[in-house]
């Protein structure tokens, strides 16, 4: 679903906006960059697992960051692994959506690891 700001301004900000925007501007390529950031340890430290999709259109570059999951660092290793697996499942579903729309994606094999 396209975002309200996109409908009002024509500036894409999320996945659905960019999928729609490619009908107005030629899409050159899209790449995915995985990131992890940690919140301060008060009261609980969390590592957020983020995917940044960088859409390179003919007339602009749009970076859309999506949180795929998070790991509570004080939890046992088994629970942390489950959180990591869940984030990778969400990431895979998003990557599969690119194929569904016929969009080539650089970094298609990207997966989160225990360290990032």
Secondary structure, 3 states (H helix, E strand, C coil): CCCHHHHHHCCCCCHHHHHHHCCCCCEEEEEEEEEEEECCCCCCCEEEEEEEEEEEECCCEEEEEEEEEEEECCCCHHHHHHHHHHHHHHHHHHHHHHHHCCCCEECCCCCCCCCC
